[in-house]
Amino acid sequence: GTVLGLGKGTYTDRYRPGRRLADLTRATWQHCSWPGCRNRAHRPGQCDLDHNDPWPAGATCSCNLSPLCRRHHRLKTHLGIVLEPSTDPGDPPGTLRWHLPSGRTYPSRPDP
């Protein structure tokens, strides 16, 4: 269930991901990465590829991008929500941890 690669590099030093990186991210996350959201990641104009760690501090690479529907993208941006990769060895690869201002933390896992 884990996408291992596309045969060519996908990293870019620019803000916007290239086509290969966008395709890889949407293959890994078929839905919005907000915990419990089922909005489809491939819907143009409705789901953005967002830097988990904001650019330019965070790289434009598969390890730092996930799709967010517009509603959840705005919430993450304006409410000070911190997103980080999970370090729990029991979580599947690509699992994210959402740290809300309330102090609560929620996991989000890529689609199998």
Protein Blocks (a to p, Z undefined) as FASTA:
>chain_A
ZZfbeoiafbdfbfbdcfklmmmmmmmmmcdfbghiacdfklghkaccddfbacfkbccd
fklgccddfklmmmmmmnopacdddfbfkbcehiacdddfkopacdddddZZ
